[in-house]
Amino acid sequence: MACDLWLVPLVDVLCHTPDNPFADELALYDKALGEAGLPTVPVYPYMPGLTGEVAPVAGFDYDALHFLRRAYLLQVSGLEVSPVDDLGGAYEQLLEMFESTAQQSHLVWHYDHAGSYVPVDFPQPLSSDELLAFGGPLGSSHALLRELEFVAPSIGIDPANPPAAPEPPSAPTTLEEPALHAPYDSGPFARERHVWLGLHAAATRSLAQGSMIVFS
């Protein structure tokens, strides 16, 4: 199944318009951030080169996303990160064994089909009944980037000099559609690397441009 990542520019040309399609999400995120004693989602009056256009930044397969999450859980738990061809029930067992660790991870503890990352730095994903009912835990782009850099060496990526990210999808893909094929990679962690590059591109652009990352 396909997973798209979109960047939502946090600029007033989009956020302060009456017909902003993300108004409900931003209000909910501001409430969750405020209750945690954090600043609200930043909205910028002007960003050079940016309009209010929402655009895809990456696309990959949901199963591959779980492969990367598995690698992170193994790495952060001090276990060997070995390649696998199929997750089976092993990933679910890993989540159960290291549930508290998973719940503290912005990469792992996130709904696959919904939810967002915002360019506000906070240590653990924010979760509430409202967030879970609306779209899942709220993540931090800062923390996501740190976790990606942490897991990168275990899957053969130099976080200081990563390969170029794959091209984003040319058009939105639905949940039922197959994901676009990843570029050829003969390494044992090819699927993990493909997802890592897409998430890394989203996180770095989120921080550089002041954008929100949205799963779809």
N, C-alpha and C positions, 0 to 999 in steps of 0.2 A: 504494500500500500504506500502511496505517495505522501510525502510531507513537504510542505512549502514553508519557507521562512520569508516574512515580509518586513520591510523597514517602514515605519510610520514617522515621518519627520515631525518633531515636536516644535513646530513653528506656528505663530499666531494665525498665519494665513489659512491653516487647517484647523488648529485647536480652538480658535476663538470665533469660528463661524457658527451660526445657529444650526446648520445642517451637518455638523461634524459627525461622521458615522462612529467615531470612537469616544463620543462624549460620555456615554455611560461607563465605559471601561476606565477612562481617566478619572472620573469622579470616584469610582470604587477604589482605584489604586491610590488616589490622594487620601481617601479615608483610611485605608489600611496603613499607609506610610505614616500618616499623622498619629494614628493610635500606637504605632511603634516608636514614636518620638523622632521620626525621620522627616527630612524635607519632602515637600510634594514633588510630583513629576515636573521637571523643568520645562517650561515653554518659552521659546526664544522669540523675540520680536523680529529678528532678521538673521538669516544664515546665508552667507554668500553661496550662490550656486544652487540653493535649495528652494523648491516651491512646496506646495502641500501635496505633491504627488506621492502616493503610496506605491512601492515597487518591490517585486520579489528580489531577494538577495541570494537565496540558495534553495536547493531541492534535493531530497534524498529519500531513501526507503526507511520506513519505521523500524523494520527489523535491524537495519544497520545502525540506527540510533541506539537501540538496545545493546548492540555489540559494543559501541563506544562507552555506554554507561557501565557495562560489565567491566571493561578494562579499567575505568576510573575507580570503581569500587574495589577491585583487586589491588590496584596500585596504592590507593589511600589506606587500605587495610594491611599493607605490607606483604601481600601474597604475590606469587609469580603471575605475570600477565602472559598467558599462553594463548595462541590463536585457536579458535574453534570454528567448525563448519556450520554448526547448528546449536542454538541456545538450549532448546528443549526446556526441561524444567529446572535446569541448573541455575538460570538467571533468577527465577522466582525464589529458589532456595537461598541464593546469595542475598537477595533483598531482605528476606526474613532474617538471615543470620546477622546482617549488618544494617538493620532497619534504622537505628538511631543515626548511623553514619550517612545512610541514604537520605534521611530527612533533612540533614544539614547541607546537602549538596544541591547547588543551583543547577548543575548539569543533570543529575539523576532525579531529583524530586520535583518533577514537572510533568504536567499533562502533555500527552503527545499531540493531541488534536486541537488544543486551545491554550489560552494563557499567554503571558507576555514576560519580557525582560525590559526593565526600564533603566536608564542611565543614572541611577542613584546607587551609591555604595552601601550595602548592608550585609552583615555576616551570614545570615541564614535566610532561606526562602520564607516569605511571609505567607501565612495560611490562616484562613478564617472560614466560618461557615459560608459567608457571602462569597468569598473568593472561590471556594471549592464548588459552590453551586453555579457560579458564573463562568468559570473557565480554568480553575486550578490555581495552584500556588503562584505567587508573584516572585519573579527572579530579578537579580541584579546583573546588569551587563558587565559591571566591573568584576563581580565574583565569578561569573561564567567564564570570563577571559582568564582569570587566575587559575581556575580549575582546568581549562583547556591546556594552558601552558604547563601545568603540573603533570598531566597524563601524556603529553605529547611524546617525550622520549621513549616511553614504554611501547609505543606503536610506530616508532621509527621516524618521528618528525622532530626537527630542530626548531623549538618554538621561537628562537631568535632569528631564524631564517627559513620560514616555512615555504613550501611550494606555492605556486599561484593557485588561487581558488578556482574551482570549476565555474563555468558560466551558469548564471541563474536560469531557471525555467523561462522560456519565451512567453508562456501563457500559464495561467493558473491551472493546477491539476487538482482533481477531486480526490476524496479519500479512497474511492474504489478503484481509481486508475493505478496502473503500475508506475513505479517511480522511473524517472529517466535513468538510463544505464550510466554507471560511473565510468569515468575515463579509465582506460586500461592501466592496471597496476598489478604486477605479478607477485607482489609481496604478500606475506601471510596476514597482514592487517589492512588489506586494501579497503575493505568496507568501513572499518573504523576511521581510516585516514580520510576517506571521501566525506564522511559526516563531519569530522574534525575541521576540515578546511572550510566547509560551508558555515559551520557555527562560528569559527574564528573570523571569517569575513564579516558575518553579521555583528559579532560583538565589537570588533574594532571599528566598524563603521557606525555602530550605535553610539560609541563613545566619541568618535571624531566629529560626527555630524549632529549629535544630539537627537538621536532617533530611538524609537521604541521598537523592539523585536516582537513580532507577532507570529505565532504558529497558525497554520491553517491546513 
